[in-house]
Amino acid sequence: MARTTLRKSLRTSGHRKLIAVLTKTRKAAGLTQRDLAARLKRPHSFIGRLEAGERRLDVVEFMEMAKALDVDPAKLFAQLID
């Protein structure tokens, strides 16, 4: 059976784009990292590590973040596929 090796998504161009879109959206909403973390009921280090590219984000967390930013997750995701 052939094995397929998946690359880790941390620090890839796609991951950097995700971080940029989320950071831009947070700032456009007028929120600090602490504000967004409070909305998510997470420590502020969660957002800090994410925006620093030190942490990956799964799809459930992406949906929660979009909701916390008052943004349609589909529209947010669409920005990643351009």
Distance bins in CASP14 RR format, pairs under 12 A and 6 or more apart:
PFRMAT RR
TARGET T0000
AUTHOR 0000-0000-0000
RMODE 2
METHOD distances of the structure
MODEL  1
6 12 0 0 0 0 0 1 0 0 0 0 0
7 13 0 0 0 0 0 1 0 0 0 0 0
7 14 0 0 0 0 0 1 0 0 0 0 0
7 15 0 0 0 0 0 1 0 0 0 0 0
8 14 0 0 0 0 0 1 0 0 0 0 0
8 15 0 0 0 0 1 0 0 0 0 0 0
8 56 0 0 0 0 1 0 0 0 0 0 0
9 15 1 0 1 0 0 0 0 0 0 0 0
9 16 0 0 0 0 0 1 0 0 0 0 0
9 17 0 0 0 0 0 1 0 0 0 0 0
9 18 0 0 0 0 1 0 0 0 0 0 0
9 19 0 0 0 0 0 1 0 0 0 0 0
9 53 0 0 0 0 0 1 0 0 0 0 0
9 55 0 0 0 0 0 1 0 0 0 0 0
9 56 1 0 0 1 0 0 0 0 0 0 0
9 57 0 0 0 0 1 0 0 0 0 0 0
9 58 0 0 0 0 0 1 0 0 0 0 0
9 59 0 0 0 0 0 1 0 0 0 0 0
9 80 0 0 0 0 0 1 0 0 0 0 0
10 16 0 0 0 0 1 0 0 0 0 0 0
10 18 0 0 0 0 0 1 0 0 0 0 0
10 19 0 0 0 0 0 1 0 0 0 0 0
10 49 0 0 0 0 0 1 0 0 0 0 0
10 50 0 0 0 0 0 1 0 0 0 0 0
10 52 0 0 0 0 0 1 0 0 0 0 0
10 53 1 0 0 1 0 0 0 0 0 0 0
10 54 1 0 0 1 0 0 0 0 0 0 0
10 55 1 0 0 1 0 0 0 0 0 0 0
10 56 1 0 1 0 0 0 0 0 0 0 0
10 57 0 0 0 0 0 1 0 0 0 0 0
11 17 0 0 0 0 0 1 0 0 0 0 0
11 18 0 0 0 0 0 1 0 0 0 0 0
11 19 0 0 0 0 1 0 0 0 0 0 0
11 52 0 0 0 0 0 1 0 0 0 0 0
11 53 1 0 0 1 0 0 0 0 0 0 0
11 54 0 0 0 0 1 0 0 0 0 0 0
11 55 0 0 0 0 0 1 0 0 0 0 0
11 56 0 0 0 0 1 0 0 0 0 0 0
12 18 0 0 0 0 1 0 0 0 0 0 0
12 19 0 0 0 0 0 1 0 0 0 0 0
12 53 0 0 0 0 0 1 0 0 0 0 0
12 56 0 0 0 0 0 1 0 0 0 0 0
13 19 0 0 0 0 0 1 0 0 0 0 0
13 20 0 0 0 0 0 1 0 0 0 0 0
13 80 0 0 0 0 0 1 0 0 0 0 0
14 20 0 0 0 0 1 0 0 0 0 0 0
14 21 0 0 0 0 1 0 0 0 0 0 0
14 22 0 0 0 0 0 1 0 0 0 0 0
14 53 0 0 0 0 0 1 0 0 0 0 0
14 56 0 0 0 0 0 1 0 0 0 0 0
14 57 0 0 0 0 0 1 0 0 0 0 0
14 79 0 0 0 0 0 1 0 0 0 0 0
14 80 1 0 0 1 0 0 0 0 0 0 0
14 81 0 0 0 0 0 1 0 0 0 0 0
14 82 0 0 0 0 0 1 0 0 0 0 0
15 21 0 0 0 0 0 1 0 0 0 0 0
15 22 0 0 0 0 0 1 0 0 0 0 0
15 50 0 0 0 0 0 1 0 0 0 0 0
15 51 0 0 0 0 0 1 0 0 0 0 0
15 52 0 0 0 0 0 1 0 0 0 0 0
15 53 1 0 0 1 0 0 0 0 0 0 0
15 54 0 0 0 0 0 1 0 0 0 0 0
15 55 0 0 0 0 1 0 0 0 0 0 0
15 56 1 0 0 1 0 0 0 0 0 0 0
15 57 0 0 0 0 1 0 0 0 0 0 0
15 80 0 0 0 0 0 1 0 0 0 0 0
16 22 0 0 0 0 0 1 0 0 0 0 0
16 23 0 0 0 0 0 1 0 0 0 0 0
16 50 0 0 0 0 0 1 0 0 0 0 0
16 51 0 0 0 0 0 1 0 0 0 0 0
16 52 0 0 0 0 0 1 0 0 0 0 0
16 53 1 0 0 1 0 0 0 0 0 0 0
16 80 0 0 0 0 0 1 0 0 0 0 0
17 23 0 0 0 0 0 1 0 0 0 0 0
17 24 0 0 0 0 0 1 0 0 0 0 0
17 53 0 0 0 0 0 1 0 0 0 0 0
17 76 0 0 0 0 0 1 0 0 0 0 0
17 77 0 0 0 0 0 1 0 0 0 0 0
17 79 0 0 0 0 1 0 0 0 0 0 0
17 80 1 0 1 0 0 0 0 0 0 0 0
17 81 0 0 0 0 1 0 0 0 0 0 0
17 82 0 0 0 0 1 0 0 0 0 0 0
18 24 0 0 0 0 0 1 0 0 0 0 0
18 25 0 0 0 0 0 1 0 0 0 0 0
18 50 0 0 0 0 1 0 0 0 0 0 0
18 51 0 0 0 0 0 1 0 0 0 0 0
18 53 0 0 0 0 1 0 0 0 0 0 0
18 55 0 0 0 0 0 1 0 0 0 0 0
18 56 0 0 0 0 1 0 0 0 0 0 0
18 57 1 0 0 1 0 0 0 0 0 0 0
18 58 0 0 0 0 0 1 0 0 0 0 0
18 59 0 0 0 0 0 1 0 0 0 0 0
18 61 0 0 0 0 0 1 0 0 0 0 0
18 62 0 0 0 0 1 0 0 0 0 0 0
18 65 0 0 0 0 0 1 0 0 0 0 0
18 66 0 0 0 0 0 1 0 0 0 0 0
18 76 0 0 0 0 1 0 0 0 0 0 0
18 77 0 0 0 0 1 0 0 0 0 0 0
18 79 0 0 0 0 1 0 0 0 0 0 0
18 80 1 0 0 1 0 0 0 0 0 0 0
18 81 0 0 0 0 0 1 0 0 0 0 0
19 25 0 0 0 0 0 1 0 0 0 0 0
19 26 0 0 0 0 0 1 0 0 0 0 0
19 47 0 0 0 0 0 1 0 0 0 0 0
19 48 0 0 0 0 0 1 0 0 0 0 0
19 49 0 0 0 0 0 1 0 0 0 0 0
19 50 1 0 0 1 0 0 0 0 0 0 0
19 51 1 0 1 0 0 0 0 0 0 0 0
19 52 0 0 0 0 1 0 0 0 0 0 0
19 53 1 0 1 0 0 0 0 0 0 0 0
19 54 0 0 0 0 0 1 0 0 0 0 0
19 55 0 0 0 0 1 0 0 0 0 0 0
19 56 0 0 0 0 0 1 0 0 0 0 0
19 57 0 0 0 0 1 0 0 0 0 0 0
19 62 0 0 0 0 0 1 0 0 0 0 0
19 65 0 0 0 0 0 1 0 0 0 0 0
19 80 0 0 0 0 0 1 0 0 0 0 0
20 26 0 0 0 0 0 1 0 0 0 0 0
20 27 0 0 0 0 0 1 0 0 0 0 0
20 50 0 0 0 0 0 1 0 0 0 0 0
20 51 0 0 0 0 1 0 0 0 0 0 0
20 53 0 0 0 0 0 1 0 0 0 0 0
20 76 0 0 0 0 0 1 0 0 0 0 0
20 79 0 0 0 0 1 0 0 0 0 0 0
20 80 0 0 0 0 1 0 0 0 0 0 0
20 82 0 0 0 0 0 1 0 0 0 0 0
21 27 0 0 0 0 0 1 0 0 0 0 0
21 28 0 0 0 0 0 1 0 0 0 0 0
21 50 0 0 0 0 0 1 0 0 0 0 0
21 51 0 0 0 0 0 1 0 0 0 0 0
21 57 0 0 0 0 0 1 0 0 0 0 0
21 62 0 0 0 0 0 1 0 0 0 0 0
21 65 0 0 0 0 0 1 0 0 0 0 0
21 66 0 0 0 0 0 1 0 0 0 0 0
21 69 0 0 0 0 0 1 0 0 0 0 0
21 71 0 0 0 0 1 0 0 0 0 0 0
21 73 0 0 0 0 0 1 0 0 0 0 0
21 75 0 0 0 0 0 1 0 0 0 0 0
21 76 1 0 0 1 0 0 0 0 0 0 0
21 77 0 0 0 0 1 0 0 0 0 0 0
21 78 0 0 0 0 1 0 0 0 0 0 0
21 79 1 0 1 0 0 0 0 0 0 0 0
21 80 1 0 0 1 0 0 0 0 0 0 0
21 81 0 0 0 0 0 1 0 0 0 0 0
21 82 0 0 0 0 1 0 0 0 0 0 0
22 28 0 0 0 0 0 1 0 0 0 0 0
22 29 0 0 0 0 0 1 0 0 0 0 0
22 31 0 0 0 0 0 1 0 0 0 0 0
22 33 0 0 0 0 0 1 0 0 0 0 0
22 36 0 0 0 0 1 0 0 0 0 0 0
22 40 0 0 0 0 0 1 0 0 0 0 0
22 47 0 0 0 0 1 0 0 0 0 0 0
22 48 0 0 0 0 0 1 0 0 0 0 0
22 50 1 0 0 1 0 0 0 0 0 0 0
22 51 1 0 0 1 0 0 0 0 0 0 0
22 53 0 0 0 0 0 1 0 0 0 0 0
22 55 0 0 0 0 0 1 0 0 0 0 0
22 57 1 0 0 1 0 0 0 0 0 0 0
22 61 0 0 0 0 0 1 0 0 0 0 0
22 62 0 0 0 0 1 0 0 0 0 0 0
22 64 0 0 0 0 0 1 0 0 0 0 0
22 65 1 0 0 1 0 0 0 0 0 0 0
22 66 0 0 0 0 1 0 0 0 0 0 0
22 68 0 0 0 0 0 1 0 0 0 0 0
22 69 1 0 0 1 0 0 0 0 0 0 0
22 71 0 0 0 0 1 0 0 0 0 0 0
22 73 0 0 0 0 0 1 0 0 0 0 0
22 76 1 0 0 1 0 0 0 0 0 0 0
22 77 0 0 0 0 0 1 0 0 0 0 0
22 79 0 0 0 0 1 0 0 0 0 0 0
22 80 0 0 0 0 1 0 0 0 0 0 0
23 29 0 0 0 0 0 1 0 0 0 0 0
23 30 0 0 0 0 0 1 0 0 0 0 0
23 31 0 0 0 0 0 1 0 0 0 0 0
23 32 0 0 0 0 0 1 0 0 0 0 0
23 33 0 0 0 0 1 0 0 0 0 0 0
23 36 0 0 0 0 1 0 0 0 0 0 0
23 47 0 0 0 0 1 0 0 0 0 0 0
23 48 0 0 0 0 1 0 0 0 0 0 0
23 50 0 0 0 0 1 0 0 0 0 0 0
23 51 1 0 1 0 0 0 0 0 0 0 0
23 52 0 0 0 0 0 1 0 0 0 0 0
23 53 0 0 0 0 0 1 0 0 0 0 0
23 65 0 0 0 0 0 1 0 0 0 0 0
23 69 0 0 0 0 0 1 0 0 0 0 0
23 79 0 0 0 0 0 1 0 0 0 0 0
24 30 0 0 0 0 0 1 0 0 0 0 0
24 31 0 0 0 0 0 1 0 0 0 0 0
24 51 0 0 0 0 0 1 0 0 0 0 0
24 69 0 0 0 0 0 1 0 0 0 0 0
24 71 0 0 0 0 0 1 0 0 0 0 0
24 76 0 0 0 0 0 1 0 0 0 0 0
24 79 0 0 0 0 1 0 0 0 0 0 0
24 80 0 0 0 0 0 1 0 0 0 0 0
25 31 0 0 0 0 1 0 0 0 0 0 0
25 36 0 0 0 0 1 0 0 0 0 0 0
25 51 0 0 0 0 0 1 0 0 0 0 0
25 62 0 0 0 0 0 1 0 0 0 0 0
25 65 0 0 0 0 1 0 0 0 0 0 0
25 66 0 0 0 0 1 0 0 0 0 0 0
25 68 0 0 0 0 0 1 0 0 0 0 0
25 69 1 0 1 0 0 0 0 0 0 0 0
25 70 0 0 0 0 1 0 0 0 0 0 0
25 71 1 0 1 0 0 0 0 0 0 0 0
25 72 0 0 0 0 0 1 0 0 0 0 0
25 73 0 0 0 0 0 1 0 0 0 0 0
25 75 0 0 0 0 1 0 0 0 0 0 0
25 76 1 0 0 1 0 0 0 0 0 0 0
25 77 0 0 0 0 0 1 0 0 0 0 0
25 79 0 0 0 0 1 0 0 0 0 0 0
25 80 0 0 0 0 0 1 0 0 0 0 0
26 32 0 0 0 0 1 0 0 0 0 0 0
26 33 1 0 0 1 0 0 0 0 0 0 0
26 34 0 0 0 0 0 1 0 0 0 0 0
26 35 0 0 0 0 1 0 0 0 0 0 0
26 36 1 0 1 0 0 0 0 0 0 0 0
26 37 0 0 0 0 0 1 0 0 0 0 0
26 39 0 0 0 0 0 1 0 0 0 0 0
26 40 0 0 0 0 0 1 0 0 0 0 0
26 47 1 0 0 1 0 0 0 0 0 0 0
26 48 0 0 0 0 0 1 0 0 0 0 0
26 50 0 0 0 0 0 1 0 0 0 0 0
26 51 0 0 0 0 1 0 0 0 0 0 0
26 65 0 0 0 0 1 0 0 0 0 0 0
26 66 0 0 0 0 0 1 0 0 0 0 0
26 68 0 0 0 0 1 0 0 0 0 0 0
26 69 1 0 0 1 0 0 0 0 0 0 0
26 70 0 0 0 0 0 1 0 0 0 0 0
26 71 0 0 0 0 1 0 0 0 0 0 0
26 76 0 0 0 0 0 1 0 0 0 0 0
27 33 0 0 0 0 1 0 0 0 0 0 0
27 35 0 0 0 0 0 1 0 0 0 0 0
27 36 0 0 0 0 0 1 0 0 0 0 0
27 47 0 0 0 0 0 1 0 0 0 0 0
27 51 0 0 0 0 0 1 0 0 0 0 0
27 69 0 0 0 0 0 1 0 0 0 0 0
28 36 0 0 0 0 0 1 0 0 0 0 0
28 69 0 0 0 0 1 0 0 0 0 0 0
28 70 0 0 0 0 0 1 0 0 0 0 0
28 71 0 0 0 0 1 0 0 0 0 0 0
28 76 0 0 0 0 0 1 0 0 0 0 0
28 79 0 0 0 0 0 1 0 0 0 0 0
29 35 0 0 0 0 1 0 0 0 0 0 0
29 36 0 0 0 0 1 0 0 0 0 0 0
29 39 0 0 0 0 1 0 0 0 0 0 0
29 65 0 0 0 0 0 1 0 0 0 0 0
29 66 0 0 0 0 0 1 0 0 0 0 0
29 68 0 0 0 0 1 0 0 0 0 0 0
29 69 1 0 1 0 0 0 0 0 0 0 0
29 70 1 0 0 1 0 0 0 0 0 0 0
29 71 1 0 0 1 0 0 0 0 0 0 0
29 76 0 0 0 0 0 1 0 0 0 0 0
30 36 0 0 0 0 1 0 0 0 0 0 0
30 39 0 0 0 0 0 1 0 0 0 0 0
30 69 0 0 0 0 1 0 0 0 0 0 0
30 70 0 0 0 0 0 1 0 0 0 0 0
31 37 0 0 0 0 1 0 0 0 0 0 0
31 38 0 0 0 0 1 0 0 0 0 0 0
31 39 1 0 0 1 0 0 0 0 0 0 0
31 40 0 0 0 0 0 1 0 0 0 0 0
31 44 0 0 0 0 0 1 0 0 0 0 0
31 47 0 0 0 0 1 0 0 0 0 0 0
31 51 0 0 0 0 0 1 0 0 0 0 0
31 65 0 0 0 0 0 1 0 0 0 0 0
31 68 0 0 0 0 1 0 0 0 0 0 0
31 69 1 0 0 1 0 0 0 0 0 0 0
31 70 0 0 0 0 1 0 0 0 0 0 0
31 71 0 0 0 0 0 1 0 0 0 0 0
32 38 0 0 0 0 1 0 0 0 0 0 0
32 39 0 0 0 0 0 1 0 0 0 0 0
32 44 0 0 0 0 1 0 0 0 0 0 0
32 47 0 0 0 0 1 0 0 0 0 0 0
32 48 0 0 0 0 0 1 0 0 0 0 0
32 51 0 0 0 0 0 1 0 0 0 0 0
33 39 0 0 0 0 0 1 0 0 0 0 0
33 40 0 0 0 0 0 1 0 0 0 0 0
33 42 0 0 0 0 0 1 0 0 0 0 0
33 43 0 0 0 0 0 1 0 0 0 0 0
33 44 1 0 1 0 0 0 0 0 0 0 0
33 45 0 0 0 0 1 0 0 0 0 0 0
33 46 0 0 0 0 1 0 0 0 0 0 0
33 47 1 0 1 0 0 0 0 0 0 0 0
33 48 1 0 1 0 0 0 0 0 0 0 0
33 49 0 0 0 0 1 0 0 0 0 0 0
33 50 0 0 0 0 1 0 0 0 0 0 0
33 51 1 0 0 1 0 0 0 0 0 0 0
33 52 0 0 0 0 0 1 0 0 0 0 0
33 65 0 0 0 0 0 1 0 0 0 0 0
33 68 0 0 0 0 0 1 0 0 0 0 0
34 40 0 0 0 0 0 1 0 0 0 0 0
34 42 0 0 0 0 0 1 0 0 0 0 0
34 43 0 0 0 0 1 0 0 0 0 0 0
34 44 1 0 1 0 0 0 0 0 0 0 0
34 45 0 0 0 0 0 1 0 0 0 0 0
34 46 0 0 0 0 0 1 0 0 0 0 0
34 47 1 0 0 1 0 0 0 0 0 0 0
34 48 0 0 0 0 1 0 0 0 0 0 0
35 42 0 0 0 0 0 1 0 0 0 0 0
35 44 0 0 0 0 1 0 0 0 0 0 0
35 47 0 0 0 0 1 0 0 0 0 0 0
35 68 0 0 0 0 1 0 0 0 0 0 0
35 69 0 0 0 0 0 1 0 0 0 0 0
36 42 0 0 0 0 1 0 0 0 0 0 0
36 43 0 0 0 0 0 1 0 0 0 0 0
36 44 0 0 0 0 1 0 0 0 0 0 0
36 46 0 0 0 0 1 0 0 0 0 0 0
36 47 1 0 1 0 0 0 0 0 0 0 0
36 48 0 0 0 0 1 0 0 0 0 0 0
36 50 0 0 0 0 1 0 0 0 0 0 0
36 51 0 0 0 0 1 0 0 0 0 0 0
36 61 0 0 0 0 0 1 0 0 0 0 0
36 64 0 0 0 0 0 1 0 0 0 0 0
36 65 1 0 0 1 0 0 0 0 0 0 0
36 66 0 0 0 0 0 1 0 0 0 0 0
36 67 0 0 0 0 0 1 0 0 0 0 0
36 68 1 0 0 1 0 0 0 0 0 0 0
36 69 1 0 0 1 0 0 0 0 0 0 0
36 70 0 0 0 0 0 1 0 0 0 0 0
36 71 0 0 0 0 0 1 0 0 0 0 0
37 43 1 0 0 1 0 0 0 0 0 0 0
37 44 1 0 1 0 0 0 0 0 0 0 0
37 45 1 0 0 1 0 0 0 0 0 0 0
37 46 1 0 1 0 0 0 0 0 0 0 0
37 47 1 0 1 0 0 0 0 0 0 0 0
37 48 0 0 0 0 1 0 0 0 0 0 0
37 49 0 0 0 0 0 1 0 0 0 0 0
37 50 0 0 0 0 1 0 0 0 0 0 0
37 51 0 0 0 0 0 1 0 0 0 0 0
37 64 0 0 0 0 0 1 0 0 0 0 0
37 65 0 0 0 0 0 1 0 0 0 0 0
37 68 0 0 0 0 1 0 0 0 0 0 0
38 44 0 0 0 0 1 0 0 0 0 0 0
38 46 0 0 0 0 0 1 0 0 0 0 0
38 47 0 0 0 0 1 0 0 0 0 0 0
38 68 0 0 0 0 1 0 0 0 0 0 0
39 46 0 0 0 0 0 1 0 0 0 0 0
39 47 0 0 0 0 1 0 0 0 0 0 0
39 64 0 0 0 0 1 0 0 0 0 0 0
39 65 0 0 0 0 1 0 0 0 0 0 0
39 66 0 0 0 0 0 1 0 0 0 0 0
39 67 0 0 0 0 1 0 0 0 0 0 0
39 68 1 0 1 0 0 0 0 0 0 0 0
39 69 0 0 0 0 1 0 0 0 0 0 0
39 70 0 0 0 0 1 0 0 0 0 0 0
40 46 1 0 0 1 0 0 0 0 0 0 0
40 47 1 0 0 1 0 0 0 0 0 0 0
40 48 0 0 0 0 0 1 0 0 0 0 0
40 50 0 0 0 0 0 1 0 0 0 0 0
40 57 0 0 0 0 0 1 0 0 0 0 0
40 60 0 0 0 0 0 1 0 0 0 0 0
40 61 0 0 0 0 1 0 0 0 0 0 0
40 62 0 0 0 0 0 1 0 0 0 0 0
40 63 0 0 0 0 0 1 0 0 0 0 0
40 64 1 0 0 1 0 0 0 0 0 0 0
40 65 1 0 0 1 0 0 0 0 0 0 0
40 66 0 0 0 0 0 1 0 0 0 0 0
40 67 0 0 0 0 1 0 0 0 0 0 0
40 68 1 0 1 0 0 0 0 0 0 0 0
40 69 0 0 0 0 1 0 0 0 0 0 0
41 47 0 0 0 0 0 1 0 0 0 0 0
41 64 0 0 0 0 1 0 0 0 0 0 0
41 68 0 0 0 0 1 0 0 0 0 0 0
42 48 0 0 0 0 0 1 0 0 0 0 0
42 49 0 0 0 0 0 1 0 0 0 0 0
42 50 0 0 0 0 1 0 0 0 0 0 0
42 55 0 0 0 0 0 1 0 0 0 0 0
42 57 0 0 0 0 0 1 0 0 0 0 0
42 61 0 0 0 0 1 0 0 0 0 0 0
42 64 0 0 0 0 1 0 0 0 0 0 0
42 65 0 0 0 0 1 0 0 0 0 0 0
42 68 0 0 0 0 1 0 0 0 0 0 0
43 49 0 0 0 0 1 0 0 0 0 0 0
43 50 0 0 0 0 0 1 0 0 0 0 0
43 55 0 0 0 0 0 1 0 0 0 0 0
44 50 0 0 0 0 0 1 0 0 0 0 0
44 51 0 0 0 0 0 1 0 0 0 0 0
45 51 0 0 0 0 0 1 0 0 0 0 0
45 52 0 0 0 0 1 0 0 0 0 0 0
45 54 0 0 0 0 1 0 0 0 0 0 0
45 55 0 0 0 0 1 0 0 0 0 0 0
46 52 0 0 0 0 0 1 0 0 0 0 0
46 54 0 0 0 0 0 1 0 0 0 0 0
46 55 1 0 0 1 0 0 0 0 0 0 0
46 56 0 0 0 0 0 1 0 0 0 0 0
46 57 0 0 0 0 1 0 0 0 0 0 0
46 61 0 0 0 0 1 0 0 0 0 0 0
46 64 0 0 0 0 0 1 0 0 0 0 0
46 65 0 0 0 0 1 0 0 0 0 0 0
46 68 0 0 0 0 0 1 0 0 0 0 0
47 53 0 0 0 0 0 1 0 0 0 0 0
47 54 0 0 0 0 0 1 0 0 0 0 0
47 55 0 0 0 0 1 0 0 0 0 0 0
47 57 0 0 0 0 0 1 0 0 0 0 0
47 61 0 0 0 0 0 1 0 0 0 0 0
47 64 0 0 0 0 0 1 0 0 0 0 0
47 65 0 0 0 0 1 0 0 0 0 0 0
47 68 0 0 0 0 0 1 0 0 0 0 0
47 69 0 0 0 0 0 1 0 0 0 0 0
48 54 1 0 0 1 0 0 0 0 0 0 0
48 55 0 0 0 0 1 0 0 0 0 0 0
48 57 0 0 0 0 0 1 0 0 0 0 0
49 55 1 0 1 0 0 0 0 0 0 0 0
49 56 0 0 0 0 1 0 0 0 0 0 0
49 57 0 0 0 0 0 1 0 0 0 0 0
50 56 0 0 0 0 1 0 0 0 0 0 0
50 57 1 0 0 1 0 0 0 0 0 0 0
50 58 0 0 0 0 0 1 0 0 0 0 0
50 61 0 0 0 0 1 0 0 0 0 0 0
50 62 0 0 0 0 0 1 0 0 0 0 0
50 64 0 0 0 0 0 1 0 0 0 0 0
50 65 0 0 0 0 1 0 0 0 0 0 0
51 57 0 0 0 0 0 1 0 0 0 0 0
51 65 0 0 0 0 0 1 0 0 0 0 0
55 61 0 0 0 0 1 0 0 0 0 0 0
56 62 0 0 0 0 0 1 0 0 0 0 0
57 63 0 0 0 0 0 1 0 0 0 0 0
57 64 0 0 0 0 1 0 0 0 0 0 0
57 65 1 0 0 1 0 0 0 0 0 0 0
57 66 0 0 0 0 0 1 0 0 0 0 0
57 76 0 0 0 0 0 1 0 0 0 0 0
57 77 0 0 0 0 0 1 0 0 0 0 0
57 80 0 0 0 0 0 1 0 0 0 0 0
58 64 0 0 0 0 1 0 0 0 0 0 0
58 65 0 0 0 0 0 1 0 0 0 0 0
59 65 0 0 0 0 0 1 0 0 0 0 0
59 66 0 0 0 0 0 1 0 0 0 0 0
59 73 0 0 0 0 1 0 0 0 0 0 0
59 76 0 0 0 0 0 1 0 0 0 0 0
59 77 0 0 0 0 1 0 0 0 0 0 0
60 66 0 0 0 0 0 1 0 0 0 0 0
60 67 0 0 0 0 0 1 0 0 0 0 0
60 73 0 0 0 0 0 1 0 0 0 0 0
61 67 0 0 0 0 0 1 0 0 0 0 0
61 68 0 0 0 0 0 1 0 0 0 0 0
61 73 0 0 0 0 0 1 0 0 0 0 0
62 68 0 0 0 0 0 1 0 0 0 0 0
62 69 0 0 0 0 0 1 0 0 0 0 0
62 71 0 0 0 0 0 1 0 0 0 0 0
62 73 1 0 0 1 0 0 0 0 0 0 0
62 74 0 0 0 0 0 1 0 0 0 0 0
62 76 1 0 0 1 0 0 0 0 0 0 0
62 77 1 0 0 1 0 0 0 0 0 0 0
62 80 0 0 0 0 1 0 0 0 0 0 0
63 69 0 0 0 0 0 1 0 0 0 0 0
63 71 0 0 0 0 0 1 0 0 0 0 0
63 72 0 0 0 0 0 1 0 0 0 0 0
63 73 1 0 1 0 0 0 0 0 0 0 0
63 74 0 0 0 0 0 1 0 0 0 0 0
63 76 0 0 0 0 1 0 0 0 0 0 0
63 77 0 0 0 0 1 0 0 0 0 0 0
64 71 0 0 0 0 0 1 0 0 0 0 0
64 73 0 0 0 0 1 0 0 0 0 0 0
64 76 0 0 0 0 0 1 0 0 0 0 0
65 71 0 0 0 0 1 0 0 0 0 0 0
65 73 0 0 0 0 1 0 0 0 0 0 0
65 76 0 0 0 0 1 0 0 0 0 0 0
65 77 0 0 0 0 0 1 0 0 0 0 0
66 72 1 0 0 1 0 0 0 0 0 0 0
66 73 1 1 0 0 0 0 0 0 0 0 0
66 74 0 0 0 0 1 0 0 0 0 0 0
66 75 0 0 0 0 1 0 0 0 0 0 0
66 76 1 0 1 0 0 0 0 0 0 0 0
66 77 0 0 0 0 1 0 0 0 0 0 0
66 78 0 0 0 0 0 1 0 0 0 0 0
66 79 0 0 0 0 0 1 0 0 0 0 0
66 80 0 0 0 0 0 1 0 0 0 0 0
67 73 1 0 0 1 0 0 0 0 0 0 0
67 76 0 0 0 0 0 1 0 0 0 0 0
68 76 0 0 0 0 0 1 0 0 0 0 0
69 75 0 0 0 0 0 1 0 0 0 0 0
69 76 1 0 0 1 0 0 0 0 0 0 0
70 76 0 0 0 0 0 1 0 0 0 0 0
71 77 0 0 0 0 1 0 0 0 0 0 0
71 78 0 0 0 0 0 1 0 0 0 0 0
71 79 0 0 0 0 1 0 0 0 0 0 0
72 78 0 0 0 0 1 0 0 0 0 0 0
72 79 0 0 0 0 0 1 0 0 0 0 0
73 79 0 0 0 0 0 1 0 0 0 0 0
73 80 0 0 0 0 0 1 0 0 0 0 0
74 80 0 0 0 0 0 1 0 0 0 0 0
74 81 0 0 0 0 0 1 0 0 0 0 0
75 81 0 0 0 0 0 1 0 0 0 0 0
75 82 0 0 0 0 0 1 0 0 0 0 0
END
